[in-house]
Amino acid sequence: LARQDMQLDSLTYGGWINPAHGLDEQGSAPSVLGGVWGMLWAWKTHQIPLPMPEEEILSHAQAAVEYALRMQNGLGLFDLRSCNYSSSPDAAFAVHRLGLGMLLIKPLIEQLPTWDTVYTQCNTFMIRAVEGIKVGGFHTPNHRWVTCGALSIAKQIIPELDVEATIQSYLAEGIDVDPDGAFTEHSTGVYDAICNLCLMLTAEFGHPEVLPAVKDNLTYNLHMIDANGEAETGLSLRQDFGQRPVPLDLGAAYLLYNTFQETPEFVQMAKVLWEGKEIPGTTDLLWLAHAFNRKNTDKSNPAKLPVFTKFFPYNRFWRMRKGKFSATAFSARYNLLTVNNGGAHLKGLSISQSYFGVGRFLPETIESDGEGVILISSGEGHAIHR
């Protein structure tokens, strides 16, 4: 709230200013409003004290929702200033974050009469956004499921919305999970969680046929998390490539799947991710609250991960985890190996020699006997990834 513009005569009154570039972020207002609704839910249901007087929070929320409505264009969309203008996917992300908080508070809103106007204005924002999302399209693979999830969550809040035909059109394309269980973007650190959570929102709305794909990817990612909760991102095609994030929202996905089907190993992985994340974000917490609000989950057993050695033939890599130690070997990449041992991380291993420009070891073939792995290079290959 410290970054919110509360100057009444400002063009960006009610918006949040990004300190990196000094401009307002149009999608931040509905996101923070979702956090406000979550804060009120925690106060009313779990007696968590508010961080400031309710009247002060209300003034911030009123400014935020007025800003959000003011920023919507004629299609109900807004801009992500860095790259996406009149963006349907960014509106869908905003609907998720706002909608998760609204789902939590909806049964309790009658206990908060001073918040009626803000809640009604949030509904108005969502109705406008849904109309734009329905016709706005997408530009990365995960946006299809972000769209389905946004429309599904909006329908749960505002039942009269007509969204089914659009959801059906996206689901008809088929879900992009490969034989190993990986999504197209291979983004364990960011987008796998988003895809799974959005597909499960779609399942809640009445499309349980998406759940097998979700289970396949969550099972795949059981093997992609290190003992300290960090994600192996050496295959990612997105911004998490080569990073070491602890994807707590993936933990929320594991818990949410457990509300559809009891899966103890998924609950264990959620605990590992929770224990590995130092500072949860608001969106992480909203997703976790949504999962716990659907079903109580046993929290008594300590978090632990099974030992495994596994070869993934479709994506041509090998991975093992034993206690705090894990390793990944890749084919068709100059980075042959990553290793993590209790947080001490070997980011990469490559073999190079100066010999007519072809001295870099690039394995075309990867073989595994189950316990170990062999990489073979002819010296004539070309990298297919990074």
C-alpha positions as CSV (number, residue, x, y, z in Angstrom):
1,L,0.0,0.0,0.0
2,A,3.0,2.3,0.5
3,R,3.4,2.4,-3.3
4,Q,-0.2,3.3,-4.0
5,D,-0.8,6.8,-5.5
6,M,-3.3,8.4,-3.1
7,Q,-3.0,12.0,-4.4
8,L,-6.6,13.0,-5.3
9,D,-5.5,15.3,-8.1
10,S,-3.2,12.7,-9.7
11,L,-4.0,11.1,-13.1
12,T,-2.9,7.8,-11.5
13,Y,-4.8,8.1,-8.3
14,G,-5.5,4.7,-6.8
15,G,-2.8,2.9,-8.9
16,W,0.4,1.3,-7.9
17,I,3.7,2.8,-9.0
18,N,6.4,0.4,-10.1
19,P,9.7,1.6,-8.6
20,A,11.7,0.1,-11.5
21,H,10.3,2.6,-14.0
22,G,8.1,5.1,-12.1
23,L,5.0,4.3,-14.0
24,D,1.7,2.9,-12.8
25,E,1.0,-0.8,-13.4
26,Q,-2.6,-1.0,-14.6
27,G,-3.0,-4.7,-13.7
28,S,-1.8,-4.2,-10.1
29,A,-5.0,-2.7,-8.7
30,P,-7.3,-5.8,-9.2
31,S,-4.4,-7.9,-7.9
32,V,-4.0,-6.0,-4.7
33,L,-7.8,-5.9,-4.3
34,G,-7.7,-9.7,-4.3
35,G,-5.2,-9.4,-1.5
36,V,-7.4,-7.0,0.4
37,W,-10.4,-9.4,0.2
38,G,-8.1,-12.2,1.4
39,M,-7.0,-10.1,4.3
40,L,-10.6,-9.4,5.3
41,W,-11.4,-13.2,5.0
42,A,-8.5,-14.0,7.3
43,W,-9.7,-11.4,9.8
44,K,-13.3,-12.6,9.8
45,T,-12.7,-16.4,9.7
46,H,-9.4,-16.8,11.6
47,Q,-9.2,-13.6,13.7
48,I,-6.0,-12.5,12.0
49,P,-5.6,-8.8,13.0
50,L,-5.7,-6.2,10.3
51,P,-2.4,-4.4,9.7
52,M,-4.1,-1.0,9.9
53,P,-7.6,0.3,10.8
54,E,-10.4,-1.1,8.6
55,E,-11.4,2.4,7.5
56,E,-7.9,3.1,6.2
57,I,-7.9,-0.2,4.2
58,L,-11.3,0.7,2.8
59,S,-10.0,4.0,1.5
60,H,-7.2,2.3,-0.3
61,A,-9.5,-0.3,-1.8
62,Q,-12.0,2.3,-2.9
63,A,-9.2,4.2,-4.7
64,A,-7.9,1.0,-6.2
65,V,-11.2,-0.2,-7.7
66,E,-11.9,3.3,-9.1
67,Y,-8.5,3.3,-10.7
68,A,-9.1,-0.3,-12.1
69,L,-12.4,0.7,-13.7
70,R,-10.9,3.9,-15.1
71,M,-8.0,2.1,-16.8
72,Q,-10.2,-0.5,-18.6
73,N,-10.7,0.4,-22.2
74,G,-13.8,-0.1,-24.3
75,L,-13.2,-3.8,-24.5
76,G,-12.8,-4.2,-20.7
77,L,-9.0,-4.7,-21.1
78,F,-5.9,-2.7,-20.0
79,D,-2.2,-2.5,-20.9
80,L,0.9,-4.2,-19.5
81,R,3.1,-1.3,-20.3
82,S,6.3,-3.2,-21.0
83,C,4.8,-5.2,-23.9
84,N,1.1,-6.2,-24.0
85,Y,-1.4,-3.6,-25.0
86,S,-5.2,-4.1,-24.7
87,S,-4.2,-7.5,-23.3
88,S,-6.7,-10.2,-22.8
89,P,-4.3,-12.5,-21.0
90,D,-3.2,-9.8,-18.6
91,A,-6.9,-9.1,-17.8
92,A,-7.3,-12.8,-17.2
93,F,-4.4,-12.8,-14.7
94,A,-6.0,-9.8,-13.0
95,V,-9.4,-11.6,-12.8
96,H,-7.7,-14.6,-11.2
97,R,-6.1,-12.6,-8.4
98,L,-9.1,-10.5,-7.8
99,G,-11.4,-13.5,-8.1
100,L,-9.5,-15.7,-5.6
101,G,-10.1,-13.0,-2.9
102,M,-13.7,-12.5,-3.9
103,L,-14.4,-16.2,-3.7
104,L,-13.1,-16.3,-0.2
105,I,-15.1,-13.2,1.0
106,K,-18.3,-13.8,-1.0
107,P,-20.0,-15.9,1.8
108,L,-19.0,-13.3,4.4
109,I,-19.8,-10.1,2.5
110,E,-23.0,-9.5,4.4
111,Q,-20.9,-9.2,7.5
112,L,-19.1,-6.2,5.9
113,P,-21.8,-3.7,5.0
114,T,-19.3,-0.8,4.6
115,W,-17.7,-2.8,1.8
116,D,-20.8,-3.3,-0.4
117,T,-19.8,-0.5,-2.9
118,V,-16.3,-1.8,-3.4
119,Y,-17.5,-5.4,-3.8
120,T,-20.1,-4.2,-6.4
121,Q,-17.5,-2.2,-8.3
122,C,-15.2,-5.3,-8.3
123,N,-18.1,-7.2,-9.9
124,T,-18.4,-4.5,-12.5
125,F,-14.7,-4.7,-13.3
126,M,-14.9,-8.4,-13.7
127,I,-18.0,-8.3,-16.0
128,R,-16.2,-5.9,-18.3
129,A,-13.0,-7.8,-18.2
130,V,-14.7,-11.1,-19.1
131,E,-16.3,-9.6,-22.2
132,G,-12.8,-8.6,-23.4
133,I,-11.2,-11.9,-22.4
134,K,-13.8,-13.9,-24.4
135,V,-12.7,-12.3,-27.7
136,G,-9.1,-11.2,-26.9
137,G,-7.0,-14.2,-27.8
138,F,-3.6,-15.2,-26.4
139,H,0.1,-15.2,-27.3
140,T,1.8,-17.8,-25.2
141,P,0.7,-21.4,-24.6
142,N,-0.2,-21.0,-20.9
143,H,-2.6,-18.1,-21.7
144,R,-5.2,-20.6,-23.0
145,W,-5.5,-22.1,-19.6
146,V,-5.2,-18.7,-17.9
147,T,-8.2,-17.7,-20.0
148,C,-10.2,-20.8,-19.1
149,G,-9.4,-20.4,-15.4
150,A,-10.3,-16.7,-15.4
151,L,-13.7,-17.3,-17.0
152,S,-14.4,-20.2,-14.6
153,I,-13.6,-18.2,-11.5
154,A,-15.7,-15.2,-12.8
155,K,-18.6,-17.6,-13.4
156,Q,-18.4,-18.8,-9.8
157,I,-18.6,-15.3,-8.5
158,I,-21.2,-14.0,-11.1
159,P,-23.3,-17.0,-12.2
160,E,-25.2,-15.2,-14.9
161,L,-22.0,-14.7,-17.0
162,D,-22.0,-16.6,-20.3
163,V,-18.5,-18.1,-20.6
164,E,-19.0,-21.8,-21.4
165,A,-18.7,-21.6,-25.2
166,T,-15.3,-19.8,-24.9
167,I,-14.0,-22.4,-22.4
168,Q,-15.1,-25.2,-24.7
169,S,-13.3,-23.7,-27.7
170,Y,-10.0,-23.6,-25.8
171,L,-10.4,-27.1,-24.3
172,A,-11.1,-28.4,-27.8
173,E,-7.5,-27.6,-28.8
174,G,-6.3,-30.3,-26.4
175,I,-4.0,-29.8,-23.4
176,D,-0.4,-29.5,-24.2
177,V,1.1,-32.1,-21.9
178,D,3.7,-34.4,-23.5
179,P,4.3,-38.1,-22.9
180,D,6.8,-37.2,-20.0
181,G,4.2,-35.0,-18.4
182,A,5.7,-31.6,-19.3
183,F,3.8,-28.6,-20.6
184,T,5.0,-26.9,-23.8
185,E,6.9,-24.2,-21.9
186,H,8.7,-26.6,-19.5
187,S,8.5,-23.9,-16.9
188,T,8.7,-25.7,-13.5
189,G,9.6,-22.3,-11.8
190,V,6.6,-20.3,-13.1
191,Y,4.1,-21.4,-15.7
192,D,3.5,-25.1,-14.8
193,A,1.9,-23.9,-11.6
194,I,-0.2,-21.3,-13.5
195,C,-1.4,-23.9,-16.0
196,N,-2.3,-26.5,-13.4
197,L,-4.1,-24.0,-11.1
198,C,-6.1,-22.6,-13.9
199,L,-7.0,-26.0,-15.3
200,M,-8.2,-27.0,-11.8
201,L,-10.4,-23.9,-11.6
202,T,-11.8,-25.0,-14.9
203,A,-12.4,-28.5,-13.4
204,E,-14.2,-26.8,-10.4
205,F,-16.5,-25.1,-13.0
206,G,-17.5,-28.4,-14.4
207,H,-14.8,-29.8,-16.6
208,P,-13.2,-32.7,-14.7
209,E,-11.8,-34.1,-18.0
210,V,-8.8,-31.8,-17.6
211,L,-7.6,-33.4,-14.3
212,P,-5.6,-36.3,-15.9
213,A,-3.3,-33.8,-17.6
214,V,-2.9,-31.9,-14.4
215,K,-2.0,-35.1,-12.5
216,D,0.5,-36.0,-15.3
217,N,2.3,-32.7,-15.0
218,L,2.3,-32.6,-11.2
219,T,3.7,-36.1,-11.2
220,Y,6.4,-35.0,-13.6
221,N,7.3,-32.0,-11.3
222,L,7.6,-34.3,-8.3
223,H,10.9,-35.1,-10.0
224,M,11.9,-31.6,-10.8
225,I,12.1,-30.1,-7.3
226,D,15.2,-30.4,-5.2
227,A,15.1,-31.2,-1.5
228,N,15.4,-27.5,-0.5
229,G,12.3,-26.7,-2.7
230,E,14.2,-25.2,-5.6
231,A,13.1,-26.0,-9.1
232,E,15.3,-27.5,-11.8
233,T,14.7,-25.1,-14.7
234,G,17.3,-26.3,-17.3
235,L,14.6,-27.2,-19.8
236,S,12.5,-24.1,-19.4
237,L,11.6,-22.0,-22.4
238,R,10.6,-19.0,-20.3
239,Q,12.1,-16.4,-17.9
240,D,12.8,-19.0,-15.2
241,F,15.5,-20.7,-17.3
242,G,18.6,-21.2,-15.3
243,Q,17.1,-19.7,-12.2
244,R,16.6,-21.4,-8.8
245,P,13.1,-20.3,-7.7
246,V,11.0,-22.0,-5.0
247,P,7.6,-22.2,-6.8
248,L,5.2,-22.0,-3.9
249,D,2.2,-21.6,-6.2
250,L,3.1,-25.1,-7.5
251,G,2.7,-26.2,-3.9
252,A,-0.8,-24.7,-3.9
253,A,-1.4,-26.7,-7.1
254,Y,-0.4,-29.9,-5.3
255,L,-2.8,-29.1,-2.4
256,L,-5.6,-28.1,-4.8
257,Y,-5.3,-31.4,-6.7
258,N,-5.5,-33.2,-3.4
259,T,-9.0,-31.8,-3.0
260,F,-10.1,-33.7,-6.1
261,Q,-8.3,-36.9,-5.3
262,E,-6.3,-37.8,-2.2
263,T,-2.7,-37.9,-3.2
264,P,-0.3,-38.1,-0.2
265,E,2.9,-37.5,-2.2
266,F,1.4,-34.3,-3.6
267,V,0.8,-33.0,0.0
268,Q,4.4,-33.9,0.9
269,M,5.7,-31.9,-2.0
270,A,3.5,-28.9,-1.0
271,K,5.2,-29.0,2.4
272,V,8.6,-29.1,0.9
273,L,7.8,-26.0,-1.2
274,W,6.3,-24.2,1.8
275,E,9.4,-24.9,3.9
276,G,11.7,-23.7,1.1
277,K,10.0,-20.4,0.5
278,E,11.3,-17.6,2.7
279,I,8.8,-14.9,1.8
280,P,5.4,-16.0,0.2
281,G,3.8,-13.6,-2.2
282,T,0.2,-12.5,-2.1
283,T,-0.8,-14.6,-5.0
284,D,0.9,-17.6,-3.5
285,L,-1.1,-17.1,-0.3
286,L,-4.4,-16.6,-2.2
287,W,-4.0,-19.8,-4.1
288,L,-3.1,-21.7,-0.8
289,A,-6.1,-20.2,0.9
290,H,-8.3,-21.3,-2.0
291,A,-7.0,-24.9,-1.7
292,F,-7.4,-25.0,2.1
293,N,-10.8,-23.4,1.9
294,R,-12.0,-26.3,-0.3
295,K,-10.7,-29.0,2.0
296,N,-8.7,-29.5,5.2
297,T,-5.4,-31.1,4.5
298,D,-3.4,-33.1,7.0
299,K,-0.3,-31.2,8.1
300,S,1.1,-33.6,10.8
301,N,3.6,-35.6,8.9
302,P,7.1,-34.0,8.2
303,A,7.9,-33.1,4.7
304,K,10.1,-35.6,2.8
305,L,10.8,-36.6,-0.7
306,P,11.4,-40.1,-2.1
307,V,14.7,-41.2,-3.6
308,F,14.6,-41.8,-7.4
309,T,16.6,-42.1,-10.5
310,K,14.6,-41.5,-13.7
311,F,15.1,-41.2,-17.4
312,F,12.7,-39.0,-19.4
313,P,12.8,-40.3,-23.0
314,Y,10.6,-37.8,-24.7
315,N,12.5,-34.7,-23.4
316,R,15.8,-36.6,-23.4
317,F,17.1,-35.9,-20.0
318,W,18.0,-37.9,-16.8
319,R,17.4,-36.9,-13.2
320,M,18.1,-38.3,-9.8
321,R,17.4,-37.2,-6.2
322,K,18.7,-38.8,-3.0
323,G,18.3,-36.9,0.2
324,K,19.7,-33.4,-0.2
325,F,21.6,-34.3,-3.4
326,S,20.1,-34.1,-6.9
327,A,21.5,-34.0,-10.4
328,T,20.2,-33.5,-13.9
329,A,21.9,-34.5,-17.2
330,F,20.8,-33.1,-20.5
331,S,21.2,-34.0,-24.1
332,A,21.3,-31.6,-27.1
333,R,22.6,-28.9,-24.8
334,Y,26.0,-27.5,-24.2
335,N,25.2,-27.4,-20.5
336,L,25.5,-31.1,-19.7
337,L,24.9,-31.3,-16.0
338,T,23.4,-29.4,-13.0
339,V,23.9,-30.5,-9.4
340,N,22.3,-29.3,-6.1
341,N,23.5,-30.5,-2.7
342,G,21.7,-28.9,0.2
343,G,21.6,-25.5,-1.5
344,A,25.2,-25.7,-2.9
345,H,24.5,-25.5,-6.6
346,L,26.6,-26.4,-9.6
347,K,24.9,-24.4,-12.3
348,G,26.4,-26.1,-15.2
349,L,29.1,-28.3,-16.7
350,S,30.3,-28.1,-20.3
351,I,33.3,-29.4,-22.3
352,S,35.0,-27.1,-24.8
353,Q,38.2,-27.2,-26.8
354,S,39.4,-24.9,-29.5
355,Y,39.4,-27.0,-32.6
356,F,38.1,-25.4,-35.8
357,G,35.1,-24.1,-33.9
358,V,33.6,-27.6,-33.4
359,G,35.3,-28.5,-30.1
360,R,32.2,-28.1,-27.9
361,F,30.8,-31.3,-26.6
362,L,27.2,-31.5,-27.6
363,P,25.5,-34.9,-26.9
364,E,23.1,-36.1,-29.6
365,T,22.5,-39.3,-27.7
366,I,21.5,-39.9,-24.1
367,E,21.3,-43.4,-22.7
368,S,20.4,-44.6,-19.2
369,D,20.5,-48.0,-17.5
370,G,18.3,-46.7,-14.8
371,E,21.0,-45.9,-12.3
372,G,23.4,-43.9,-14.5
373,V,23.5,-41.9,-17.7
374,I,25.8,-41.9,-20.8
375,L,26.0,-38.8,-23.1
376,I,27.5,-39.4,-26.6
377,S,28.6,-36.7,-29.0
378,S,29.9,-37.1,-32.6
379,G,31.3,-33.6,-32.7
380,E,29.0,-32.7,-35.5
381,G,25.8,-31.7,-33.6
382,H,24.1,-28.3,-33.3
383,A,22.3,-27.2,-30.2
384,I,18.5,-27.2,-30.3
385,H,18.0,-25.2,-27.1
386,R,19.9,-22.2,-25.7
